[in-house]
């Protein structure tokens, strides 16, 4: 039992299950109305399951319902996450589910509600993006976080000289997280949770995080014209590309409409980008776009090429509308890592599936 799991078991008084019909079934998430000290809260809790806490459509629906209940009650949400990420055997639809999940978390934050995240042993993939929605993340020594699973990272030839375990370890993550705090004991966790639920600290915007990070943010692959931000090139974005996109979106003032055209295929698998905490910056991209559109800018995210992974989720979750060129595919893991999950025989059928699953909203432009 990791520190966060123990803390949840000992310090949250569960009042009612928010999904009583799921009691006794093997879902990787349970949701509860709870009380921490004198503070009512909604608890979203990872459960130990054989699939390492993987999140499927049913679990994501539970989490979204928990956010809705918390918003109605004006209660904070506490997430205890110990998850390997998406349940890939559910196919393409899991991408639509994660799009909905991150959008729900972004909306909850934008309405002024609080999210506190207790980082369990493993927080990978889409679960790591959800974790980044927290106003506070509490790490313990056992925590590991990565946008891509460590086995996939270690299998990349370019990463052979890097210590992936050190990169995804809690110490490195907390050091690179402006909203991260460290806990070595149950008392530490209790203090951090109490502070997080008692103080409505302001949250810096993405552009402020970029300048405070002192990371390089100049990129020739993010190009701005009168109506578009173009993410160009067929290689995954490095951290400087993501930071340049954050700044370009935050500064956009040319009109109340913006098209972000993306040629990038997926989030990066390079150890150097993971070392800079890729999940953290992908969420910052997402929230920057979301803030802009909530302030009245209609933002279309257009995928000009095949796309996958956390890059798709971050962009699609935040935009007003998501479009794709004819023939574009979307899958859960970066292309080249697994066989294409979109297995339709024709582009026409593929497009119908993507729209019906709500992975994209419409097809636009010539076939790629």
Secondary structure, DSSP 8 states (H G I E B T S, - for coil): --HHHHHHHHH-EEEEES-GGGTTS--SEEEEEEEETTEEEEEEEE---TTTT-B-HHHHHHHHHHHHHHHHHT-EEEEEEEE--B-GGGTTHHHHHHHHHHHHHHHHHHTT--EEEEEEEEEETHHHHHHTT-SEEEE-TT-EEESS-HHHHHTSGGGTTS-HHHHHBHHHHHHT-TTEEE-SSHHHHHHHHHHHHH-------HHHHHHHHT-----TTEEE-SSEEEE-SSS---HHHHHHHHHHHHH--S-SEEEEEE---SS---HHHHHT-HHHHHHHHHHHHHHHHHTT-EEEEEE-S-EEHHHHHHHHHHSSEEEE-TT--EESS-BTTB--S---SSHHHHHHHHHHTTS-SEE-SS--
